[in-house]
Amino acid sequence: MDTIPVEDLDTAIEQYKALGYRLDMIFPADNPREAVVSRGGESVQLVLENHPVGETSAPLLRKEGSWIKGRAGMEYRDLIPDRMGGKVIASHIRLTTGGEVPDYVHYHKIDFQMIYCLKGRIKVVYEDQGGSFWLETGDCVLQPPEIRHRVLECEANSEVIEITMPAEHETWVEHDITLPTDELKPDRDFGGQRFFVTSLRTADPAFPNETTCEEFAERMKSVITPDEILDAVIDVSRSLCRM
């Protein structure tokens, strides 16, 4: 696979699409610097010039009001300053424009991911979990590894908190599966986990907040095993969502 350095990743992706290529992968979701596009049997890796392949991006503390453009037009900022050495990321994500979201069916190469709706309403659909539904303020989704999903539309200025392990992970485009899928499989196993959603219409607007994430980050300093990491994340998600 050829590697092509580019000045602007979004522009390069659109240029390759105009040539008949399709987007296959983007990395990472919160601040993309690599992508894979393909046409027929040919794949090309696009890499920002100031980020060689395999180089880890130094995590930054993005304070209130400091946002960066991520995947599908969403805006991101970090809530855990050092991402615990790359083990976990807590992203505050907002969608400033209402209506259809320029997303596509995709999945993430992750170990764990949960999403808490902090504000507004976001319409989503998941593989083998029935039709689309609105994720509303106070709702929480446990999004298992590699489940195909898509963000369809949203209210303007909707916000979510997304906790993911590892901090940086690949997002792959699903070209062969259309959502919603025909079958309903609520007990399906995805990488050892099941899809799970809670609904809460009276969420405390103070949660989740940076203090909670700082406490979580402090706890993460003493964990060693994946099970300990998972236990810490589950404790935080239960606190935030009152599960």
Helices and strands as residue ranges (DSSP letters): E 2-6, H 9-18, E 22-27, E 34-39, E 42-48, E 68-69, G 71-73, E 75-78, H 83-86, E 89-95, E 99-100, E 106-108, E 112-119, E 121-126, E 133-136, E 140-142, E 149-154, E 158-165, E 171-173, E 196-198, H 210-220, H 226-241
